[in-house]
């Protein structure tokens, strides 16, 4: 049985792919496949953990009752202020 092959041709204009290429080049030539495998597994585990955490947070947050904060009544505008604005409008 032949070994499967994987070809990685990064687009070096893409900052993420350029950084991935740099990290891959830092690995010893005989260990690059193992490095890629570990990276893929960690990314998969992290995605699964994030999905589980989101589900748990949704469930827990769904148990919290949400109520509107009481609104403080606004103070009435003083009559003297209203009279002042009325006087300004009459002068126009």
SEGU-938951 format. One record per residue: x, y, z of N, C-alpha, C in turn; residue number from 0. Coordinates in nm, 4 decimals. Example, Ala and Ser with C-alpha at 12.3 -4.5 7.8 and 13.67 -1.06 7.14 Angstrom:
# residues 2
neast=1.3190	nnorth=-0.5690	nup=0.7800	caeast=1.2300	canorth=-0.4500	caup=0.7800	ceast=1.3200	cnorth=-0.3300	cup=0.7800	seq=0
neast=1.2850	nnorth=-0.2250	nup=0.7080	caeast=1.3670	canorth=-0.1060	caup=0.7140	ceast=1.2900	cnorth=0.0030	cup=0.7870	seq=1
# end
This chain:
# residues 92
neast=0.0847	nnorth=-0.1180	nup=0.0000	caeast=0.0000	canorth=0.0000	caup=0.0000	ceast=0.0891	cnorth=0.1242	cup=0.0000	seq=0
neast=0.0553	nnorth=0.2198	nup=-0.0834	caeast=0.1355	canorth=0.3417	caup=-0.0900	ceast=0.0871	cnorth=0.4403	cup=0.0165	seq=1
neast=0.1810	nnorth=0.5196	nup=0.0627	caeast=0.1475	canorth=0.6219	caup=0.1617	ceast=0.0716	cnorth=0.7355	cup=0.0962	seq=2
neast=-0.0343	nnorth=0.7862	nup=0.1607	caeast=-0.1022	canorth=0.9027	caup=0.1046	ceast=-0.0105	cnorth=1.0237	cup=0.1091	seq=3
neast=-0.0284	nnorth=1.1123	nup=0.0140	caeast=0.0530	canorth=1.2332	caup=0.0096	ceast=-0.0343	cnorth=1.3552	cup=0.0297	seq=4
neast=0.0290	nnorth=1.4555	nup=0.0837	caeast=-0.0370	canorth=1.5840	caup=0.1029	ceast=0.0590	cnorth=1.6912	cup=0.0541	seq=5
neast=0.0094	nnorth=1.7780	nup=-0.0292	caeast=0.0937	canorth=1.8853	caup=-0.0815	ceast=0.0411	cnorth=2.0174	cup=-0.0258	seq=6
neast=0.1304	nnorth=2.0915	nup=0.0348	caeast=0.0947	canorth=2.2216	caup=0.0923	ceast=0.1616	cnorth=2.3291	cup=0.0089	seq=7
neast=0.0803	nnorth=2.4026	nup=-0.0627	caeast=0.1325	canorth=2.5124	caup=-0.1446	ceast=0.0728	cnorth=2.6426	cup=-0.0926	seq=8
neast=0.1404	nnorth=2.7035	nup=0.0029	caeast=0.0830	canorth=2.8237	caup=0.0634	ceast=0.0853	cnorth=2.9432	cup=-0.0305	seq=9
neast=-0.0141	nnorth=3.0271	nup=-0.0148	caeast=-0.0185	canorth=3.1544	caup=-0.0851	ceast=0.0548	cnorth=3.2534	cup=0.0062	seq=10
neast=0.1760	nnorth=3.2885	nup=-0.0282	caeast=0.2586	canorth=3.3705	caup=0.0594	ceast=0.2113	cnorth=3.5156	cup=0.0675	seq=11
neast=0.1123	nnorth=3.5523	nup=-0.0126	caeast=0.0532	canorth=3.6855	caup=-0.0007	ceast=-0.0492	cnorth=3.6901	cup=0.1129	seq=12
neast=-0.0968	nnorth=3.5723	nup=0.1546	caeast=-0.1911	canorth=3.5623	caup=0.2663	ceast=-0.1088	cnorth=3.5555	cup=0.3953	seq=13
neast=-0.1269	nnorth=3.6528	nup=0.4864	caeast=-0.0453	canorth=3.6561	caup=0.6088	ceast=-0.0560	cnorth=3.5279	cup=0.6924	seq=14
neast=-0.1739	nnorth=3.4687	nup=0.7031	caeast=-0.1899	canorth=3.3465	caup=0.7829	ceast=-0.1128	cnorth=3.2304	cup=0.7196	seq=15
neast=-0.1222	nnorth=3.2160	nup=0.5884	caeast=-0.0507	canorth=3.1075	caup=0.5208	ceast=0.0994	cnorth=3.1305	cup=0.5228	seq=16
neast=0.1403	nnorth=3.2568	nup=0.5120	caeast=0.2833	canorth=3.2878	caup=0.5182	ceast=0.3377	cnorth=3.2519	cup=0.6570	seq=17
neast=0.2623	nnorth=3.2847	nup=0.7618	caeast=0.3047	canorth=3.2514	caup=0.8989	ceast=0.3081	cnorth=3.1000	cup=0.9181	seq=18
neast=0.2087	nnorth=3.0282	nup=0.8657	caeast=0.2060	canorth=2.8822	caup=0.8752	ceast=0.3287	cnorth=2.8229	cup=0.8053	seq=19
neast=0.3630	nnorth=2.8772	nup=0.6903	caeast=0.4801	canorth=2.8281	caup=0.6161	ceast=0.6080	cnorth=2.8508	cup=0.6967	seq=20
neast=0.6185	nnorth=2.9693	nup=0.7586	caeast=0.7367	canorth=2.9982	caup=0.8398	ceast=0.7483	cnorth=2.9003	cup=0.9563	seq=21
neast=0.6369	nnorth=2.8736	nup=1.0236	caeast=0.6389	canorth=2.7792	caup=1.1355	ceast=0.6757	cnorth=2.6384	cup=1.0889	seq=22
neast=0.6233	nnorth=2.5993	nup=0.9745	caeast=0.6546	canorth=2.4664	caup=0.9215	ceast=0.8030	cnorth=2.4566	cup=0.8862	seq=23
neast=0.8598	nnorth=2.5625	nup=0.8314	caeast=1.0012	canorth=2.5622	caup=0.7940	ceast=1.0924	cnorth=2.5555	cup=0.9161	seq=24
neast=1.0435	nnorth=2.5979	nup=1.0325	caeast=1.1234	canorth=2.5927	caup=1.1542	ceast=1.1368	cnorth=2.4497	cup=1.2079	seq=25
neast=1.0534	nnorth=2.3586	nup=1.1594	caeast=1.0575	canorth=2.2196	caup=1.2051	ceast=1.1643	cnorth=2.1429	cup=1.1286	seq=26
neast=1.2294	nnorth=2.0473	nup=1.1945	caeast=1.3272	canorth=1.9647	caup=1.1233	ceast=1.2573	cnorth=1.8885	cup=1.0099	seq=27
neast=1.3215	nnorth=1.8724	nup=0.8948	caeast=1.2576	canorth=1.8086	caup=0.7785	ceast=1.1906	cnorth=1.6747	cup=0.8079	seq=28
neast=1.2450	nnorth=1.5927	nup=0.8923	caeast=1.1863	canorth=1.4625	caup=0.9207	ceast=1.0678	cnorth=1.4672	cup=1.0161	seq=29
neast=1.0415	nnorth=1.5835	nup=1.0742	caeast=0.9353	canorth=1.5948	caup=1.1743	ceast=0.8184	cnorth=1.6820	cup=1.1287	seq=30
neast=0.8203	nnorth=1.7280	nup=1.0063	caeast=0.7162	canorth=1.8203	caup=0.9597	ceast=0.5792	cnorth=1.7544	cup=0.9510	seq=31
neast=0.5743	nnorth=1.6298	nup=0.9071	caeast=0.4453	canorth=1.5607	caup=0.8988	ceast=0.3849	cnorth=1.5429	cup=1.0382	seq=32
neast=0.4675	nnorth=1.5059	nup=1.1340	caeast=0.4198	canorth=1.4898	caup=1.2717	ceast=0.3723	cnorth=1.6239	cup=1.3275	seq=33
neast=0.4448	nnorth=1.7305	nup=1.2941	caeast=0.4076	canorth=1.8645	caup=1.3401	ceast=0.2710	cnorth=1.9038	cup=1.2833	seq=34
neast=0.2503	nnorth=1.8794	nup=1.1545	caeast=0.1211	canorth=1.9102	caup=1.0927	ceast=0.0092	cnorth=1.8284	cup=1.1560	seq=35
neast=0.0351	nnorth=1.7012	nup=1.1825	caeast=-0.0661	canorth=1.6153	caup=1.2442	ceast=-0.1061	cnorth=1.6698	cup=1.3818	seq=36
neast=-0.0065	nnorth=1.7075	nup=1.4615	caeast=-0.0345	canorth=1.7623	caup=1.5947	ceast=-0.1148	cnorth=1.8912	cup=1.5841	seq=37
neast=-0.0783	nnorth=1.9784	nup=1.4912	caeast=-0.1499	canorth=2.1054	caup=1.4727	ceast=-0.2950	cnorth=2.0811	cup=1.4340	seq=38
neast=-0.3180	nnorth=1.9886	nup=1.3422	caeast=-0.4539	canorth=1.9580	caup=1.2978	ceast=-0.5357	cnorth=1.9009	cup=1.4131	seq=39
neast=-0.4775	nnorth=1.8095	nup=1.4896	caeast=-0.5501	canorth=1.7504	caup=1.6019	ceast=-0.5808	cnorth=1.8539	cup=1.7100	seq=40
neast=-0.4857	nnorth=1.9412	nup=1.7380	caeast=-0.5106	canorth=2.0472	caup=1.8377	ceast=-0.6213	cnorth=2.1415	cup=1.7911	seq=41
neast=-0.6194	nnorth=2.1782	nup=1.6655	caeast=-0.7237	canorth=2.2668	caup=1.6125	ceast=-0.8605	cnorth=2.1992	cup=1.6215	seq=42
neast=-0.8651	nnorth=2.0704	nup=1.5907	caeast=-0.9902	canorth=1.9962	caup=1.5988	ceast=-1.0389	cnorth=1.9867	cup=1.7425	seq=43
neast=-0.9482	nnorth=1.9554	nup=1.8349	caeast=-0.9846	canorth=1.9473	caup=1.9766	ceast=-1.0324	cnorth=2.0817	cup=2.0291	seq=44
neast=-0.9651	nnorth=2.1885	nup=1.9860	caeast=-1.0022	canorth=2.3221	caup=2.0304	ceast=-1.1407	cnorth=2.3589	cup=1.9772	seq=45
neast=-1.1685	nnorth=2.3271	nup=1.8519	caeast=-1.3001	canorth=2.3565	caup=1.7943	ceast=-1.4088	cnorth=2.2787	cup=1.8677	seq=46
neast=-1.3828	nnorth=2.1531	nup=1.9007	caeast=-1.4801	canorth=2.0721	caup=1.9738	ceast=-1.5029	cnorth=2.1290	cup=2.1136	seq=47
neast=-1.3965	nnorth=2.1721	nup=2.1796	caeast=-1.4088	canorth=2.2299	caup=2.3138	ceast=-1.4874	cnorth=2.3607	cup=2.3091	seq=48
neast=-1.4624	nnorth=2.4427	nup=2.2074	caeast=-1.5360	canorth=2.5679	caup=2.1932	ceast=-1.6843	cnorth=2.5413	cup=2.1698	seq=49
neast=-1.7140	nnorth=2.4431	nup=2.0879	caeast=-1.8538	canorth=2.4082	caup=2.0595	ceast=-1.9232	cnorth=2.3620	cup=2.1872	seq=50
neast=-1.8554	nnorth=2.2779	nup=2.2644	caeast=-1.9114	canorth=2.2279	caup=2.3899	ceast=-1.9304	cnorth=2.3417	cup=2.4902	seq=51
neast=-1.8331	nnorth=2.4311	nup=2.4987	caeast=-1.8421	canorth=2.5444	caup=2.5901	ceast=-1.9573	cnorth=2.6364	cup=2.5525	seq=52
neast=-1.9725	nnorth=2.6637	nup=2.4240	caeast=-2.0834	canorth=2.7487	caup=2.3786	ceast=-2.2186	cnorth=2.6872	cup=2.4143	seq=53
neast=-2.2314	nnorth=2.5571	nup=2.3944	caeast=-2.3570	canorth=2.4885	caup=2.4268	ceast=-2.3842	cnorth=2.4973	cup=2.5767	seq=54
neast=-2.2801	nnorth=2.4769	nup=2.6576	caeast=-2.2955	canorth=2.4832	caup=2.8022	ceast=-2.3347	cnorth=2.6245	cup=2.8465	seq=55
neast=-2.2696	nnorth=2.7253	nup=2.7889	caeast=-2.3022	canorth=2.8639	caup=2.8244	ceast=-2.4449	cnorth=2.8988	cup=2.7842	seq=56
neast=-2.4872	nnorth=2.8558	nup=2.6641	caeast=-2.6246	canorth=2.8816	caup=2.6208	ceast=-2.7242	cnorth=2.8200	cup=2.7184	seq=57
neast=-2.6956	nnorth=2.6973	nup=2.7594	caeast=-2.7850	canorth=2.6278	caup=2.8518	ceast=-2.7914	cnorth=2.7009	cup=2.9861	seq=58
neast=-2.6761	nnorth=2.7383	nup=3.0392	caeast=-2.6732	canorth=2.8055	caup=3.1691	ceast=-2.7324	cnorth=2.9461	cup=3.1614	seq=59
neast=-2.7010	nnorth=3.0184	nup=3.0556	caeast=-2.7548	canorth=3.1542	caup=3.0422	ceast=-2.9057	cnorth=3.1514	cup=3.0189	seq=60
neast=-2.9550	nnorth=3.0431	nup=2.9591	caeast=-3.0985	canorth=3.0295	caup=2.9381	ceast=-3.1748	cnorth=3.0150	cup=3.0683	seq=61
neast=-3.1074	nnorth=2.9746	nup=3.1745	caeast=-3.1714	canorth=2.9586	caup=3.3052	ceast=-3.1836	cnorth=3.0899	cup=3.3817	seq=62
neast=-3.1110	nnorth=3.1908	nup=3.3380	caeast=-3.1107	canorth=3.3191	caup=3.4092	ceast=-3.2266	cnorth=3.4039	cup=3.3599	seq=63
neast=-3.3146	nnorth=3.4448	nup=3.4523	caeast=-3.4259	canorth=3.5303	caup=3.4085	ceast=-3.3745	cnorth=3.6698	cup=3.3720	seq=64
neast=-3.4251	nnorth=3.7205	nup=3.2645	caeast=-3.3848	canorth=3.8529	caup=3.2190	ceast=-3.5017	cnorth=3.9473	cup=3.2433	seq=65
neast=-3.4749	nnorth=4.0506	nup=3.3211	caeast=-3.5799	canorth=4.1502	caup=3.3476	ceast=-3.5249	cnorth=4.2877	cup=3.3124	seq=66
neast=-3.6138	nnorth=4.3737	nup=3.2715	caeast=-3.5731	canorth=4.5093	caup=3.2363	ceast=-3.5418	cnorth=4.5870	cup=3.3639	seq=67
neast=-3.4390	nnorth=4.6660	nup=3.3586	caeast=-3.4034	canorth=4.7490	caup=3.4730	ceast=-3.5089	cnorth=4.8580	cup=3.4883	seq=68
neast=-3.5450	nnorth=4.8892	nup=3.6113	caeast=-3.6460	canorth=4.9938	caup=3.6307	ceast=-3.5938	cnorth=5.1272	cup=3.5784	seq=69
neast=-3.6807	nnorth=5.1970	nup=3.5126	caeast=-3.6442	canorth=5.3265	caup=3.4557	ceast=-3.6817	cnorth=5.4348	cup=3.5557	seq=70
neast=-3.5852	nnorth=5.5158	nup=3.5859	caeast=-3.6123	canorth=5.6245	caup=3.6789	ceast=-3.6923	cnorth=5.7325	cup=3.6075	seq=71
neast=-3.7948	nnorth=5.7835	nup=3.6720	caeast=-3.8747	canorth=5.8880	caup=3.6066	ceast=-3.7891	cnorth=6.0132	cup=3.5853	seq=72
neast=-3.8101	nnorth=6.0738	nup=3.4705	caeast=-3.7345	canorth=6.1953	caup=3.4400	ceast=-3.7950	cnorth=6.3117	cup=3.5159	seq=73
neast=-3.7075	nnorth=6.4009	nup=3.5529	caeast=-3.7559	canorth=6.5193	caup=3.6228	ceast=-3.8248	cnorth=6.6113	cup=3.5228	seq=74
neast=-3.9311	nnorth=6.6754	nup=3.5678	caeast=-4.0029	canorth=6.7691	caup=3.4818	ceast=-3.9153	cnorth=6.8920	cup=3.4580	seq=75
neast=-3.9303	nnorth=6.9493	nup=3.3403	caeast=-3.8554	canorth=7.0708	caup=3.3077	ceast=-3.9171	cnorth=7.1846	cup=3.3898	seq=76
neast=-3.8327	nnorth=7.2586	nup=3.4607	caeast=-3.8852	canorth=7.3684	caup=3.5432	ceast=-3.9610	cnorth=7.4707	cup=3.4580	seq=77
neast=-4.0684	nnorth=7.5265	nup=3.5169	caeast=-4.1527	canorth=7.6231	caup=3.4466	ceast=-4.0717	cnorth=7.7440	cup=3.4007	seq=78
neast=-3.9756	nnorth=7.7872	nup=3.4801	caeast=-3.8943	canorth=7.9040	caup=3.4435	ceast=-3.8178	cnorth=7.8769	cup=3.3136	seq=79
neast=-3.7713	nnorth=7.7531	nup=3.2938	caeast=-3.6987	canorth=7.7185	caup=3.1719	ceast=-3.7929	cnorth=7.7216	cup=3.0524	seq=80
neast=-3.9136	nnorth=7.6658	nup=3.0705	caeast=-4.0114	canorth=7.6675	caup=2.9611	ceast=-4.0510	cnorth=7.8097	cup=2.9247	seq=81
neast=-4.0667	nnorth=7.8955	nup=3.0262	caeast=-4.1006	canorth=8.0362	caup=3.0011	ceast=-3.9892	cnorth=8.1051	cup=2.9242	seq=82
neast=-3.8633	nnorth=8.0718	nup=2.9571	caeast=-3.7485	canorth=8.1309	caup=2.8890	ceast=-3.7493	cnorth=8.0935	cup=2.7406	seq=83
neast=-3.7724	nnorth=7.9648	nup=2.7112	caeast=-3.7760	canorth=7.9209	caup=2.5706	ceast=-3.8940	cnorth=7.9816	cup=2.4963	seq=84
neast=-4.0063	nnorth=7.9937	nup=2.5640	caeast=-4.1230	canorth=8.0571	caup=2.5006	ceast=-4.0931	cnorth=8.2009	cup=2.4653	seq=85
neast=-4.0255	nnorth=8.2716	nup=2.5546	caeast=-3.9910	canorth=8.4119	caup=2.5297	ceast=-3.8963	cnorth=8.4226	cup=2.4117	seq=86
neast=-3.8032	nnorth=8.3282	nup=2.3973	caeast=-3.7119	canorth=8.3301	caup=2.2834	ceast=-3.7875	cnorth=8.3104	cup=2.1524	seq=87
neast=-3.8841	nnorth=8.2205	nup=2.1504	caeast=-3.9601	canorth=8.1945	caup=2.0299	ceast=-4.0463	cnorth=8.3125	cup=1.9908	seq=88
neast=-4.0955	nnorth=8.3844	nup=2.0891	caeast=-4.1812	canorth=8.5003	caup=2.0598	ceast=-4.1019	cnorth=8.6149	cup=2.0018	seq=89
neast=-3.9755	nnorth=8.6253	nup=2.0357	caeast=-3.8919	canorth=8.7338	caup=1.9861	ceast=-3.8499	cnorth=8.7134	cup=1.8410	seq=90
neast=-3.8673	nnorth=8.5956	nup=1.7883	caeast=-3.8225	canorth=8.5684	caup=1.6517	ceast=-3.9113	cnorth=8.6293	cup=1.5521	seq=91
# end
